[in-house]
Amino acid sequence: MHDIAHGARDASHVEGHFESSESVRDVVIGLSDGLTVPFALAAGLSGAVSSAHIIVLAGLAEIAAGSIAMGLGGYLAARGDAEHYASELKREQTEVVTRPDDEAEEIYEIFRQYSVSREAATPVLTALQQNPPAYVDFMMRFELGLEKPAENRAHRSALTIAFSYIAGGLVPLLPYMFVGPTSSLMPTTAAALKFSVLITLIALALFGALKGRLVGTGALRSALQTSLIGGAAAAAAYGLARLLNHA
Amino acid sequence: MHDIAHGARDASHVEGHFESSESVRDVVIGLSDGLTVPFALAAGLSGAVSSAHIIVLAGLAEIAAGSIAMGLGGYLAARGDAEHYASELKREQTEVVTRPDDEAEEIYEIFRQYSVSREAATPVLTALQQNPPAYVDFMMRFELGLEKPAENRAHRSALTIAFSYIAGGLVPLLPYMFVGPTSSLMPTTAAALKFSVLITLIALALFGALKGRLVGTGALRSALQTSLIGGAAAAAAYGLARLLNHA
C-alpha cells in the first residue's frame, strides 16, 4: 500500500510481501460481519421463537441496520482520514517554511532512532530542504506515518462494505424464508436452523479459505477461524435466547 | 503511535498531532457499533412486533452475537498483525545478511522517491549497515510501513471491543425491559421505542462529542455524525420491518 502513494517501484522483490487492496479489505470487513451477526441472531431467535416470519423480519432488520451502520461508518471514517491527512499536510507545509530549524531537528531525531548520526543524516536533510514538496512528503510518511488516501475512497468504501454485509447476511436467512407447512424440507424453524447452520458454516469456511490465501495466513487456518467466530457467536446467541425464554 | 515503537521522543512539538491510543480506538469501535446496531434492530422490530419480550430477546441475542463476533474478530486481527510483523521481521533480518546489495538498493530507492540522490543517501546507508538491528527496524518501518504491535494487544483488544459493544448495546434496550401493563411510563412497545430513541440519540451524541474532541474532528460535528448513523440505521430498519410486516 505504501508504494501506491509514491508511484511505481521495482516490484520484483516486494511482490512477496502482502499488499492488500483497500477494496478487498472492505469486502472482507462487510462479508465477515454479514455472515456472522445476522446468522447468530437468527440462530439465537430460533432458540426462543417458533415463528419463522419474526426470525426473517429480525434478520432483515439487522441487515438493514448493520449495513447502514457499517457503510456509513466506513464512509465517515474514510472521509475523516482524508481530512486528517489534508490538515496535517497543510501543517507540515507551513512548518517547513516557518520553523525550518524545528523541522531539521525532527529529521535528525527520526534518524537518531536508527542510530544514524547527525553527520550522516545531514546530506539527506540538505537534499530535502532543496525540494520542499518532497520534504513535506517525507515528514508526512516518516514523522507522522500517514499515507495519502486514495481519491473517492469514502464513497466506494461505504458501498463495498454495505453490499458485502447484505450479501453475507442474506445467506443464513434464506432457509427461514422457505419455512411452511407445505415444505417437506423445512416444515419448522428448527429444520431451517439446521440448514442455516449448514450453509452458513460452508460459506464462512469458503470465505475464510479465500481470505486466508489472499492475506497469506493459510487457507485452512483462516477457514477454521472464520467458522469458529460464526459458530461461537451463534452458539452464544442461541444459548442466551433459550435461557432468557425459559426464565 | 509511531513513536511508541521506538521509544521516547521530544513530545513538545508532536503533541498537537493526534495520537490515539489503541485502547481508545477499541472502545470507540465497540461503542459506536454497540450503540447503533442493537438500537436499530430494536427500533426496527418495534415497527412490526408488539411483544417487548421478543424485542428484548432479539436485542440481547444481537448483543451476544455482535460482541463475540467483534471481540473474537478483533482478537484474530490483532494476532494476525503480530504474526505478519514477526514473519516480515524474520524476512528482513535474513535479507539484510543474505542480500546486502538488494537491501542497499531498496534504501536508495526509498530516498529516490523523495529526490534524495544516492550520494546524499550513502552516509545513512553506511550507518545502518554498521547496526543491523537498526537497519532491520528502518526497513520494517520505511520500506514496509509496519509498526511493532504492542505485547498482549490481541487479548486486551478483544475484551475492550466486546465490553464496549455490550455497554453500548444495553442502552437502547433498557426501556423495552420496563414495558408492562402496570407501567405508566411505558405501557406499550411504542412508548418504549420513544424512550429508546431519546436516550440512544443522547448517548450517541455524547459519545460522538467525546470522540470528536479526542480525534480532533470537533465535538459538534462528530456528535452529529454518530447521531446520523444511528438514526439512519434505525429508520431504515424500522421502515423495512413495517413494510415487510404489511406485505
Boltz contact constraints between the chains, C-beta under 6 A:
constraints:
  - contact:
      token1: [A, 2]
      token2: [B, 145]
      max_distance: 6.0
  - contact:
      token1: [A, 6]
      token2: [B, 113]
      max_distance: 6.0
  - contact:
      token1: [A, 36]
      token2: [B, 69]
      max_distance: 6.0
  - contact:
      token1: [A, 37]
      token2: [B, 65]
      max_distance: 6.0
  - contact:
      token1: [A, 37]
      token2: [B, 66]
      max_distance: 6.0
  - contact:
      token1: [A, 37]
      token2: [B, 69]
      max_distance: 6.0
  - contact:
      token1: [A, 40]
      token2: [B, 65]
      max_distance: 6.0
  - contact:
      token1: [A, 41]
      token2: [B, 61]
      max_distance: 6.0
  - contact:
      token1: [A, 41]
      token2: [B, 62]
      max_distance: 6.0
  - contact:
      token1: [A, 41]
      token2: [B, 65]
      max_distance: 6.0
  - contact:
      token1: [A, 44]
      token2: [B, 61]
      max_distance: 6.0
  - contact:
      token1: [A, 45]
      token2: [B, 58]
      max_distance: 6.0
  - contact:
      token1: [A, 45]
      token2: [B, 61]
      max_distance: 6.0
  - contact:
      token1: [A, 48]
      token2: [B, 57]
      max_distance: 6.0
  - contact:
      token1: [A, 57]
      token2: [B, 48]
      max_distance: 6.0
  - contact:
      token1: [A, 57]
      token2: [B, 241]
      max_distance: 6.0
  - contact:
      token1: [A, 57]
      token2: [B, 244]
      max_distance: 6.0
  - contact:
      token1: [A, 58]
      token2: [B, 45]
      max_distance: 6.0
  - contact:
      token1: [A, 58]
      token2: [B, 58]
      max_distance: 6.0
  - contact:
      token1: [A, 60]
      token2: [B, 240]
      max_distance: 6.0
  - contact:
      token1: [A, 61]
      token2: [B, 41]
      max_distance: 6.0
  - contact:
      token1: [A, 61]
      token2: [B, 44]
      max_distance: 6.0
  - contact:
      token1: [A, 61]
      token2: [B, 45]
      max_distance: 6.0
  - contact:
      token1: [A, 61]
      token2: [B, 237]
      max_distance: 6.0
  - contact:
      token1: [A, 61]
      token2: [B, 241]
      max_distance: 6.0
  - contact:
      token1: [A, 62]
      token2: [B, 41]
      max_distance: 6.0
  - contact:
      token1: [A, 64]
      token2: [B, 236]
      max_distance: 6.0
  - contact:
      token1: [A, 64]
      token2: [B, 237]
      max_distance: 6.0
  - contact:
      token1: [A, 64]
      token2: [B, 240]
      max_distance: 6.0
  - contact:
      token1: [A, 65]
      token2: [B, 37]
      max_distance: 6.0
  - contact:
      token1: [A, 65]
      token2: [B, 40]
      max_distance: 6.0
  - contact:
      token1: [A, 65]
      token2: [B, 41]
      max_distance: 6.0
  - contact:
      token1: [A, 65]
      token2: [B, 233]
      max_distance: 6.0
  - contact:
      token1: [A, 65]
      token2: [B, 237]
      max_distance: 6.0
  - contact:
      token1: [A, 66]
      token2: [B, 37]
      max_distance: 6.0
  - contact:
      token1: [A, 68]
      token2: [B, 232]
      max_distance: 6.0
  - contact:
      token1: [A, 68]
      token2: [B, 233]
      max_distance: 6.0
  - contact:
      token1: [A, 68]
      token2: [B, 236]
      max_distance: 6.0
  - contact:
      token1: [A, 69]
      token2: [B, 36]
      max_distance: 6.0
  - contact:
      token1: [A, 69]
      token2: [B, 37]
      max_distance: 6.0
  - contact:
      token1: [A, 69]
      token2: [B, 229]
      max_distance: 6.0
  - contact:
      token1: [A, 69]
      token2: [B, 233]
      max_distance: 6.0
  - contact:
      token1: [A, 72]
      token2: [B, 229]
      max_distance: 6.0
  - contact:
      token1: [A, 76]
      token2: [B, 225]
      max_distance: 6.0
  - contact:
      token1: [A, 113]
      token2: [B, 6]
      max_distance: 6.0
  - contact:
      token1: [A, 114]
      token2: [B, 134]
      max_distance: 6.0
  - contact:
      token1: [A, 114]
      token2: [B, 138]
      max_distance: 6.0
  - contact:
      token1: [A, 115]
      token2: [B, 131]
      max_distance: 6.0
  - contact:
      token1: [A, 115]
      token2: [B, 134]
      max_distance: 6.0
  - contact:
      token1: [A, 116]
      token2: [B, 124]
      max_distance: 6.0
  - contact:
      token1: [A, 116]
      token2: [B, 127]
      max_distance: 6.0
  - contact:
      token1: [A, 120]
      token2: [B, 123]
      max_distance: 6.0
  - contact:
      token1: [A, 120]
      token2: [B, 124]
      max_distance: 6.0
  - contact:
      token1: [A, 120]
      token2: [B, 127]
      max_distance: 6.0
  - contact:
      token1: [A, 123]
      token2: [B, 120]
      max_distance: 6.0
  - contact:
      token1: [A, 123]
      token2: [B, 123]
      max_distance: 6.0
  - contact:
      token1: [A, 124]
      token2: [B, 116]
      max_distance: 6.0
  - contact:
      token1: [A, 124]
      token2: [B, 120]
      max_distance: 6.0
  - contact:
      token1: [A, 124]
      token2: [B, 124]
      max_distance: 6.0
  - contact:
      token1: [A, 127]
      token2: [B, 116]
      max_distance: 6.0
  - contact:
      token1: [A, 127]
      token2: [B, 120]
      max_distance: 6.0
  - contact:
      token1: [A, 131]
      token2: [B, 115]
      max_distance: 6.0
  - contact:
      token1: [A, 134]
      token2: [B, 114]
      max_distance: 6.0
  - contact:
      token1: [A, 134]
      token2: [B, 115]
      max_distance: 6.0
  - contact:
      token1: [A, 138]
      token2: [B, 114]
      max_distance: 6.0
  - contact:
      token1: [A, 145]
      token2: [B, 2]
      max_distance: 6.0
  - contact:
      token1: [A, 225]
      token2: [B, 76]
      max_distance: 6.0
  - contact:
      token1: [A, 229]
      token2: [B, 69]
      max_distance: 6.0
  - contact:
      token1: [A, 229]
      token2: [B, 72]
      max_distance: 6.0
  - contact:
      token1: [A, 229]
      token2: [B, 73]
      max_distance: 6.0
  - contact:
      token1: [A, 232]
      token2: [B, 68]
      max_distance: 6.0
  - contact:
      token1: [A, 233]
      token2: [B, 65]
      max_distance: 6.0
  - contact:
      token1: [A, 233]
      token2: [B, 68]
      max_distance: 6.0
  - contact:
      token1: [A, 233]
      token2: [B, 69]
      max_distance: 6.0
  - contact:
      token1: [A, 236]
      token2: [B, 64]
      max_distance: 6.0
  - contact:
      token1: [A, 236]
      token2: [B, 68]
      max_distance: 6.0
  - contact:
      token1: [A, 237]
      token2: [B, 61]
      max_distance: 6.0
  - contact:
      token1: [A, 237]
      token2: [B, 64]
      max_distance: 6.0
  - contact:
      token1: [A, 237]
      token2: [B, 65]
      max_distance: 6.0
  - contact:
      token1: [A, 240]
      token2: [B, 60]
      max_distance: 6.0
  - contact:
      token1: [A, 240]
      token2: [B, 64]
      max_distance: 6.0
  - contact:
      token1: [A, 241]
      token2: [B, 57]
      max_distance: 6.0
  - contact:
      token1: [A, 241]
      token2: [B, 61]
      max_distance: 6.0
  - contact:
      token1: [A, 244]
      token2: [B, 57]
      max_distance: 6.0
